[in-house]
Amino acid sequence: MRFSKFAERFASHSGTRQLMDDLGQLQHSDLEILNLGGGNPSRIPEVHDWFSNKLRELATARELDNTFAAYDSPQGNQPFIRAFARFLSAHCGWPISASNVLCTAGSQASFFLLFNAFSGAYATGEKRRILLPQMPEYIGYTDLCLEADAIFSVPSKIALTGDHRFRYSLDTVALEQLDGTVGAICISRPTNPTGNAISNADLEWLLRLAEARDIPLILDNAYGNPLPGILFPTELSPPRWSKHLVACFSLSKLGLPGLRTGMVVADEALIDVLISANATLALANNSLGARLVLDLLVDDQLAVFAKQIIRPFYATKSRQAIAYCDAAFVGLDYRIHESDGAIFLWVWFAGLPITAQALYQRLKQRGVLVIPGHHFGPGHSGASKHLEECIRISYAQPEATLQRGIAAIADEVRAAYIRGQQ
Ligand SMILES: Cc1ncc(COP(=O)(O)O)c(C=O)c1O
């Protein structure tokens, strides 16, 4: 049996697949696992209980009947879409309505549609690519474009901000010099894996760059404001509304990753195209997530959850995780990226004598999972010494897991200096 080019792309396993397979294998072994590798959000008791109770209440009142026994429209659940547009108008000041919103099967699915809507062959005969204006960037962007080499990234600049801290920033000089083959710009804010969130000024700069080129700026808001609210510096605000802005949201990091619901907010003409694509791909989405969150939108309880529960919960966890690292890594040459949000710490061991992949393997043998840095270079060809010195640690785990996992990382990094590359 021969495969098409489409299938061949998936026949050679992606980094994401390898990591998921590793995790699956470990779960079936006898080893106790300290999983600092995955992207699962924490189970925040108040939020988790609210969802469980609401589910029970809706099921008892038979209000879920239409949710599971009927297809929604390919745009998504209409009451949810209307309420979400009102919620964003209120919290971001955007002059939008229901026709600016589409629901998808999670934001990973949104990016699949968007990246292929703006990369590859155009009717004019030109070929365009997706630009990631920062790198390191989200691993999930890596294999989304159906055409080869249709995504590229510009490595971020590094600034040392304190004894054991650093920060990335946009290389605006390199970004200004790009040619006309860019079909869309995409950035996550805050960023998975680094926890970086670009400033208001840099975001406005990117939006103007997109407008000047008449291409979209895709803003991945999987962790940001107004939902789920895992963004710590209070001065960071949403961008202004623009025909060129495509804002992507998700219910996953609110605590509902299993319900696979994403929202794309964009100019009506683009939403119209995406509705048709979504109808072809899925007919309609799972509407359970939308139905559950609808009641949080109606009385603005979602904003209260984001600001008063979710944000402080993760801000505390981030500070704790940094404190564990600072205590465990004493004497090592390490730097942690400033933690603006998302659920990860990004740690750079400058001069590490082994690759982050080798460190990952050694940790895995002890049942400790982290993600090695080289996976976070989507659109970057060739090796990057910097990425090979970095690892991503999820701090969404319970405190004891985090503390023991970080201690194990410190052990293995120290051992690497003693043993060298063997
Ligand atoms: C930056 C970023 N974007 C998008 C996603 C995909 O989220 P989902 O498909 O669950 O909505 C994730 C998941 O971890 C993420 O970290």
Ligand as a Chemical Component Dictionary entry (heavy atoms), coordinates in Angstrom:
data_LIG
# 
_chem_comp.id                   LIG 
_chem_comp.type                 NON-POLYMER 
_chem_comp.pdbx_formal_charge   0 
_chem_comp.three_letter_code    LIG 
# 
loop_
_chem_comp_atom.comp_id 
_chem_comp_atom.atom_id 
_chem_comp_atom.alt_atom_id 
_chem_comp_atom.type_symbol 
_chem_comp_atom.charge 
_chem_comp_atom.model_Cartn_x 
_chem_comp_atom.model_Cartn_y 
_chem_comp_atom.model_Cartn_z 
_chem_comp_atom.pdbx_ordinal 
LIG C1 C1 C 0 0.271  27.718 23.280 1  
LIG C2 C2 C 0 -0.751 26.665 23.041 2  
LIG N1 N1 N 0 -1.604 26.807 22.007 3  
LIG C3 C3 C 0 -2.545 25.885 21.737 4  
LIG C4 C4 C 0 -2.668 24.750 22.493 5  
LIG C5 C5 C 0 -3.704 23.731 22.128 6  
LIG O1 O1 O 0 -4.750 23.736 23.009 7  
LIG P1 P1 P 0 -6.143 23.006 22.751 8  
LIG O2 O2 O 0 -6.068 22.328 21.405 9  
LIG O3 O3 O 0 -6.288 22.026 23.862 10 
LIG O4 O4 O 0 -7.182 24.063 22.754 11 
LIG C6 C6 C 0 -1.812 24.541 23.588 12 
LIG C7 C7 C 0 -1.924 23.306 24.394 13 
LIG O5 O5 O 0 -1.164 23.004 25.255 14 
LIG C8 C8 C 0 -0.831 25.529 23.858 15 
LIG O6 O6 O 0 0.035  25.370 24.874 16 
# 
loop_
_chem_comp_bond.comp_id 
_chem_comp_bond.atom_id_1 
_chem_comp_bond.atom_id_2 
_chem_comp_bond.value_order 
_chem_comp_bond.pdbx_ordinal 
LIG C1 C2 SING 1  
LIG C2 N1 SING 2  
LIG C2 C8 DOUB 3  
LIG N1 C3 DOUB 4  
LIG C3 C4 SING 5  
LIG C4 C5 SING 6  
LIG C4 C6 DOUB 7  
LIG C5 O1 SING 8  
LIG O1 P1 SING 9  
LIG P1 O2 DOUB 10 
LIG P1 O3 SING 11 
LIG P1 O4 SING 12 
LIG C6 C7 SING 13 
LIG C6 C8 SING 14 
LIG C7 O5 DOUB 15 
LIG C8 O6 SING 16 
# 
